[in-house]
Amino acid sequence: MKWKKYTLTTTTEAVDLISSMLDEIGIEGIEIEDNVPLTEQETKGMFIDILPELPPDEGVAKVSFYLEDASREAEILKQVREGVEELRAFVDPGAGTVEISETEDKDWINNWKQYFKPFTVDDILIKPTWETVPPQDQDKLLIQIDPGTAFGTGQHETTQLCIRQLKKHVKPGDRVLDVGTGSGILGITALKLGAGEVFGTDLDENAITAVGENLEANGISPDRFRAVQGNIIDDETLQKEAGEGCWDIAVANILADVIIPLQKEIPAHLKDGGLFIASGIINMKEQAVREAVEANPLLEITEIHHQGEWVSVTARKRAAGV
C-alpha cells in the first residue's frame, strides 16, 4: 500500500502557526524540516558528539503530513490553503505551496532489522536474536542481542573497542560496572567472558527492559546483572547503590562530553587497581578526554586504542597513597 505525503513549503517563522492551523483542521502528526541550527540548550541533553552540517538557514521550512482518509483530500487541502492565506495577516508563510508525493507503507518499527546481521569481534560472535549462527562461526563465543528500537546493535566502532578491552582484561569472577548500559551488550559480554556480576546504569528506562530480555536470550540469570535507571554522575542515591571501592572494571561507551565529568566519579566505585574502560570518543575530542583523565590524581591512563575515527581510553585507579 502507498501513502500520500503532503509537504507544505513555508517559512521558519511561520512554522508554529502553521502547525497550530493544521492541528485545528484535524491533521495529527507532522514532520518539520528546516536548517535552523540547534541552540546550546537544545543540544544539552542530546547524546551526539558531532552534529550534522546543515546548509545555510535561508528561513525556509517544510511541514509534511499524511492523510488517513483519502476521500477528504480535496476538502482538507482547500482548508490548508485557506488557512495559509489567513495567516498572511500575522506572519509571512512564504510560498505556501503543497507538494504531493507517494511513500511506501513500510513496517518502520521492524524495517531496520534487515540491516542487523551477525558479525564478529575477533573470536566473539554477536548476532541478533532472530538470526541463526553462521556455520563458520559455530566455535565462537556467542552473544545474542536484540537492541530494540532504542539502542545500538553493537556494530559501532566504539562498542567493538570496549569489547576488545573487556576481552583483554576481564578475569573470572570480576565485578563490572556498566555505565550507559543500553541493550546490555557490554555487561553481557563481560559475563560471557567470565565476570561474576554486573551493575548497569542508564538514563533511559527502556534499558531495564532491554537488559532483561537480552539476559534471557543469552541464558544468563538476571541476578547476575542488575540494571537501574539514573545518572551516576550526580544522582547520590544511585552512587550509593553502586557502592564504594567494589568494582574491578567500569566500562562506559557514551560520549566524550559525558566521559569527562564521569571520570571524576568512577574512581569512587573502583577497587584500587581497578580499570576504567571508556569509549564513544570521537578522535577530535581525544585530547580533551586525555587531559581530563590525566588531571585526575586517582587515575592513570594505561592504554589508548583507535578504530576508524573513534578512540577508547583505559585508565587504572591508583592505589591509596600512590
CORLIN-V68690 format. One record per pair of residues at least 6 apart in sequence whose C-alpha atoms are under 7 Angstrom apart, sorted by the first residue. I is the first residue (numbers start at 1). GAP is how many residues later the second one is. Records with the same first field share a line. If there is no record, write none. Layout:
I=GAP  GAP
//
This chain:
1=103  104
2=100  101  102  103
3=99  100  101  102
4=62  96  97  98  99
5=59  60  61  95  96  97  98
6=58  59  60  92  93  94  95
7=55  56  57  58  91  92  93
8=54  55  56  88  89  90  91
9=52  53  54  86  87  88  89
10=50  51  52  83  84  85  86
11=48  49  50  81  82  83
12=47  48  49
14=77  78  79
21=62
22=58
29=36
30=33  34  35
31=32  33  34
32=30  31  32
33=28  29  30
34=26  27  28
35=19  20  21  22
36=21
49=206
84=9  12
116=12
117=10  11
118=7  8  9  10
119=6  7  8
120=6
121=39
123=17  18
124=16  17  18
125=15  16  17  18
126=16  17  18
127=16  17  18
128=16  17  18
129=15  16  17
143=46  75
144=70  73  74
145=40  69
146=68
147=6  36  63
151=31  32
154=6
157=150  153
158=95  121  122  152
159=94
161=151
162=115  117
163=23
166=24
167=26
170=20  23  24  25
171=23  24
172=22  23  24
173=21  22  23
174=21  22  23  74
175=20  21  22  23  72  73  74
176=21  22  23  71  72  73  74
177=21  22  23  70  72  73  74
178=9  20  21  22  23  72  73  74
179=21  22  23  72  73
180=21  22  72  73  74
181=19  20  21
182=20  25
183=24  27  28
184=27
187=11
191=6
196=28
197=27  28
198=26  27  28
199=26  27  28
200=26  27  28
201=26  27  28  29
202=26  27  28  29
203=26  27  28
204=25
205=24
208=19  20
212=10
215=6  7
230=8
232=6  7
233=29  32
242=27
243=26
244=24  25
245=23  24  25  26
246=23  24  25
247=22  23  24  27
248=22  23  26  27
249=21  25  26  27
250=25  26  27
251=25  26  27
252=25  26  27
253=25  26  27
254=25  26
255=25  26
256=24  25  29  33
260=29  32
263=30
267=31  50
270=47
272=45  46  47  48
273=43  44  45  46
274=42  43
275=39  40  41  42
276=38  39  40
277=36  37  38
278=34  35  36
279=32  33  34
280=30
281=29  30  31
282=27  28  29
283=26  27  28
286=25
293=6
294=6  7
298=19  20
299=16  17  18  19
300=15  16  17  18
301=13  14  15
302=12  13  14
303=10  11  12
304=8  9  10
305=6  7  8
306=6
//
